[in-house]
């Protein structure tokens, strides 16, 4: 039974996530070429370019934008109030617009050259489909995305290198960034044996037992295989999610190891305790938020030891608090909005001094982390 203090903490965490959602949508949400019914996240703010055509737009950042909007949309359904307290489009409606606009911006196709991108979008579209079903909304767009993306991912899972998923259409690199989110997607959509095969490959080829973390991948060139041993925080997230989704005894034991590996090797110490390590800007600006999502799932996983659940929860909550405490306000023509640091361990004033451009990836990272904290609290 929840206490009054628990309920207050939950409302506070949800309020913070709402403020992050309002800030990110307000600063970065834009129509494509001004077309009604379209919506994408601008790569940076303030945005100089009048449109996205011919300029970077980052397909996989948009997938995580959908995921964050779905998080906000799930909370909207519970309380019957939009994330911004207003009467405009709901978070779920905006997420559906982003999914459709990705296809429009991507030359009327959901498929692209990178299987990791497509795996992330498949996961986001699947979650959006569940939200739409719960809200009684049309699901044609999410089902079309699944129909296109599923065979693409299946085609990248081949016997070369003993299994695993190729990273892109060059088919010379199999790695955790593609294999892990694809395994999670297959686990969630009923292809549990395919998910099992992908996780077994990751365990056999890329798991580092000394660090209890997964390495990046294996490249092939001239008939030779080369291990890429780098460890990135976001790679651990979807592996953790897939392990929890399959949920066998060995899976849960490995999931507990990964949480412990994250705590031991992917954190930075602050006076209040360790927070998740950040990976800078650009694509790396998303990494901490992705990991936080799946640590929150670990915190709620009844099959994990209580100490592991508490460890996962503590990492998410401290990191969310650090992002929140380090925020600053940025004035613009229509008022002011929040700016979050690219690194939970430093203040936004240092990470993004006033007058500098702010990247969407880093703001999504903070928003995702605050959404993960709202799930825990």
N, C-alpha and C positions, 0 to 999 in steps of 0.2 A: 504494500500500500504506500502510495507516495505521500510525503509530508508537505506541509505548506511551504517549507523552504525549498523542497524539490520542485514544486510547481512554480515558485518565483524564479528559480534558476532556469527552468525550462522556458519561461516567458522571456527572461532576459536574453537567453541564447537565441531564441527565435527572433527577438527584436533586433539583435545585432545582425543576424543573417538577412533580415528584411532590409536593414539599412545598407548592407553591402550590395544586395540585389538592386536596390534603388540607385545606388551610386554607379554601379557598373552599367546598368541599362541606360541610365541617364547620360553618362559620359561617352559610352561607346556604341550604343545601339543606333543603327542607321538603316534607312531604306537603301536598297540597291538602285542606283540611278534615279532615285526619287520615286520609284514605282510603288503604288499603293499595295499593301498586303505583303511587302517584302521586309525582311529584317536580317541584318548581320551585325556582328561585332566588329567595329573598326579596329585596326591593328594598334593604333596609338591615339592618344588624346592630348592636346587638341589635334584634330585631324585637318590637314591642309588640302588633301585631294578631294575633289568634288564627287568622285565615284570610285568604285573598286576596280573597274575594268583596266587591265594592263598593269595593275599594282598588286603587291603581295596581299593576300587575304587569309592564308593559313587555315586550310580545310580542317585540320585536327583541333585547332583552337576553337573553331565553331562547334565541333562535336562536344567539347567540354562546356561550352556556353550553353548548349542544350541541356547537358546534364545538370548544370547549376540551376537553370530555369525549372527543370523538372523537380529538383529538390524544393525550390520555393513553391512550385505548384502543388506538391503534396501537402505542404503546410497550409496552403490556401484552402484546400478541400476540407481539412480538419476544422478550420475555424470560420470558413465562409467569408474571408476578407482577403482582398488582394494584397500582394507583398508590399505595395507602396501606399496602401490605405485608400487608394483612389478608385476610379470607376472606368479606367481605360482597359486595355487588353490585360488579361490575366497572364501569369507567368507561363502557364501551359499553352495559352494561345500564342504567345511570343515564341515559345519553343517550337511549335508547329510551323510558324512562319520561318524561323531559322532553317529548319529542315528543308522546307520547300525552296528557300532562297539558296541554300548550298547547291541544290541540283541546278537551279537557274544559273548561278555564277559559274558552276563547273560544266558549262556548255551542255546543259540539259541532261546531265548524267550524274548518278551517284558514285559510280566507279571512278577511281583515279589510279595512279601508278604505284601507290604505296599501300601495302596490305595492313600495316599498322594503323594508318589513317582510317581505312575502311572498317577495321575492327572496332576502333573507338566510336565511329559513327554508328555502327551496328548496335553496340551496347547502348548508346544514348537513344537511338530510335526505339529500341526494345523497351527501355524504361518509359519513354514518352508514350508508347503504345499502351502500356499498362495504366499510365495516368489518364490517357484519353478514355480508356474503357471504364475506369472508375468514375470519370466525370460525365460519361454518356456522350462523348464527343466522337466525331467521325475519325476513322482509323485508316482510311484509304492510303494516305500519304506514308504512314509508318509501315504499313504492310508492303507497299511498293518498294520502300527502301530495303526492307528485309529480303524481298524477292530478288533484288539486284545484288545486294552485298553478300548474301549467304554463299552463292556459287563462286563468287570471287575468292572468298576465304577458303572454301573447300579446295579450290584449284591450287592454292599456295601450300597446302599440306601434302607433301610428297615424300617418297622414300629416301631421296637424296640426304646425305649426312645422317641417315638413320631415323629421320622424321623431322619434326619441327615445322615451322612456317617461314616461308621466305618473307623478307622485309619489303621488297619491291619487285617490279616486273623484270629487272635485270637478273634476278634469280641467282645471285652469287653470294648471298648473305642470309643466314637464318639466325634469328635473334629473339631475345626475350621481349623487346618492344612490340613485336608482331605476334609471337606465339602466345604470350600470356593473356592479352585481352581477347584473342580469338578463342583460347581455351575457356575463358570465363563465359564468352558469348555462347559457345557450343554447350557448355554445362547448363546455362540458363534456358536454352531452347530445345532441350531434349536429346542432343547428341552427346550423351555422357561418355560413351566409349571413345569418341574422337577427342573429347576433352581429356579423358584419362590418358590417351596416347600422347597428347601434347605435353601434359604435365610430366609423364614418365620421361619424355625426351629432355625436358628442362632439367629434371632431377639428375639424369644420367650425364648430360653434357655441359650444363652451365651452373649447377649448384656448387657453391664453395662451402664445404662443411666447416672450414675453419672460421669463416666469417658469418656463416649461416645466412648467406645472401646469394642472390642470383647474378651471375656475370652477364655481360652484354650480348655476346653472340659468337658465331663462327663464320668466318669468311672463307670463300674458296677462290683460288686463282691458280691457273696452270696445273690443275690436278692436286694442289696442296690445300690443306685446311689450316687456318690460323685462328686461334682463340683470341677474342677481344675481351680482355679480363676486367674492363672498367665496370664499376658498380654504381648504378644510379638509383636514386630513391624511388622514382615513379615505377620502375620495373618491378619492384617488390610488391606494389599494390595489387595489380591484377592477378599475379600469381597467388597472393594471399586470398583474394576473392574467389579464385577458382578452387583452391584447396578447401575453403569453407563451404563452397557450393556443393562439391562432391561429398565432403564430410565423413569419409571413412576414418577409422582409427589412425592409420598411417598419415592420412591427409591432415588430420587435426594436430598430430604430433609435429609434422613439418611446419604447419601454420604457426604453432607456438614457437618453433625455432626461428622462423622468419621475424616474428614480433621481437624476439630477444635479439636477433641480429640487427634489426633496425635500431633498437634502443642502444646497442653497443657500438654501432658503427656509422649510423646516419643521423646523429644528433649533435647539438651544440649546447654547451652548458651555460645557463643563465642563473642569476642569483636565486630565482624561484624554482629551479630544476631544469632538466634538459628539454629542449624544443627540437623539432625536426629540422634537419639541415636543409638549407635552400641551395639552389643551383643557378643563381644569377638571373639573367634576363633572357629574352628570346624564348625558344622552346623550353629552356630550363626553368623559366619563370612559372611554368605550370606544375613542376614535378612534386613539390611539397603538397599541393592541394590534392593531387591524384592519390598520393600515398595516404593522406589523412582520411579520404573517403573509405578506404578499405581497412584502415586501422579502426575506424568507427564500427565497421562490420565485425571485426574481431572482438571489440569491446562488448558486443551484444551476443556473441556466439556462445551458447550454453555448453557446447562440447569442449571448450577450452578451459584450462585451469583458471581459477579465479584470479590468481596472481598475474597471469598473462593478460587476462581481460582488463585488469586494473592498470597494468603497464601500458597497454594500447590506449585506454581511455585517457590516462594521464598525459601521454604524449600529444594527443589531439587537443585536449583542453588547454594545456599550457601553451601550445603553439597558437591556438585560436586567441587566447588571451593576449599573447605577445603581439599578434597582428593588430588586434583591436587597440591595445594600449599604445602602440606605436603609430597609430593613424594620424593624419593631419587633415585639415580642411583646405580646399582649394576654391578660391572665388572665381566666378565666371559671370557672364553677362546676365544670366537668369537666376543667379543666387550663388550657392556654394555646395560642394559635395565632398565626400570622403575620398582620400587617397591612401592606399595601404602600401606599406613597404614591400620591396621585392624580397626581403629577408626578414624573417620573424625576429632575428636576433638584433636588428638595428631599427631605429626609428625611421618613419617615412621622410622626415626632414633631411635625413642623411642619404637615404636611398633615392629619393626623388625630391631634391630641393625645389622650392617654388620657382616656377618658370621653365622647368624641364618637361619634356614630353614623357607621358606615362604609358606603359605598355599594357595592352589588354591581358596578356598571359599572366602577368604578376597580379593583376587585380582579380582575375578569375581564381587564381591560386588562393588568395586570402578569402574570397567569397566561398569557395569550396570547403576550405578549412572551417569557416564559421558555420556552414551548413552541417558539416560532420559533427561539430561540437553540439549543434542543436539537436541532432539525433541522439547523442549520448545523454544530454541533460534532459 
